[in-house]
Amino acid sequence: MAEGADEAGAAPAREGSGGAFFGRRKAKKLRPGQADLFATLLPRLTLPAEPPPDLRALFAAPVREVRLEIGFGGGEHLLAAARAEPDVGFIGCEPFVNGMAKMLAAIGREGIANIRLWPDDAAPLLDRLPAAGLARVDLFYPDPWPKRRQRKRRFVSAETLSAIARALAAGGTFRFASDIDDYVGWTLARLEREPRLAWTATRAADWTSPHEGWVRTRYEAKALAAGRVPSYILTVRTAG
Ligand SMILES: C[S@@+](CC[C@H](N)C(=O)[O-])C[C@H]1O[C@@H](n2cnc3c(N)ncnc32)[C@H](O)[C@@H]1O
């Protein structure tokens, strides 16, 4: 994740320069059981290079819609959502190997059938998804890249918001959360220039209250313990 990622030698990048992953791929060495899951389960769950025009076809059991979570980290939110709504298909995207290892272990242990995975950068994935194929895109606590010279590495850019708007069906939602005020402002400024994603807030409680069905991740718990105040931004894909 971002703290330490700079020291790990992530390459500097300009906003909109293509790929959007600059964090660490790996922290701890995988245990043998985890490595086995990477070799056996992950290939079965990884999205095909050419996703189908109707993303619901990715799931063996019928699902009524498909949602994407970008950078699920430890997977707490994605797993809870998939368990709560077995009739929804979820695509979970996470390039950090140890986060993916946790996800694979939970899917294997619980036999969860409504999650497909993308173990890499979400930016090229978004470009490959069919237009209007998703009902929701979640981006919670993206790596903050707080230093001025690092900000261009942030996942949110005009290009990624445009790709999210393209991938969402009209009426679908893009949900964002961050504990870094500067990143919230950065995102709102770019949302203002993306007319297809309309911020729904009408009063402060709309961005200070967690999103519907919210599950606190370890990352958020740490942010709260450190005294930081999260903001929750909900936008709706317009029909235009
Ligand atoms: C600060 S963590 C937050 C994790 C989780 N969303 C949460 O709220 O607990 C940010 C996560 O985004 C992932 N990430 C960073 N860049 C990404 C990219 N381009 N595509 C997908 N995931 C990315 C990181 O690997 C990391 O796990």
The ligand as an ORCA input file, in Angstrom:
! r2SCAN-3c Opt
* xyz 0 1
  C      -5.266      1.907      1.238
  S      -5.722      0.373      0.587
  C      -7.469      0.287      0.956
  C      -8.017     -1.097      0.843
  C      -9.530     -1.239      0.994
  N     -10.241     -0.625     -0.106
  C     -10.030     -0.694      2.306
  O     -10.810      0.261      2.303
  O      -9.647     -1.243      3.347
  C      -5.732      0.690     -1.173
  C      -5.723     -0.578     -2.009
  O      -5.829     -0.237     -3.387
  C      -4.997     -1.109     -4.120
  N      -4.659     -0.439     -5.394
  C      -3.771      0.550     -5.598
  N      -3.727      0.907     -6.891
  C      -4.623      0.111     -7.521
  C      -5.003     -0.028     -8.893
  N      -4.461      0.731     -9.848
  N      -5.939     -0.946     -9.203
  C      -6.502     -1.718     -8.235
  N      -6.161     -1.640     -6.923
  C      -5.235     -0.739     -6.580
  C      -3.799     -1.326     -3.228
  O      -3.077     -2.499     -3.546
  C      -4.437     -1.380     -1.856
  O      -4.764     -2.682     -1.462
*
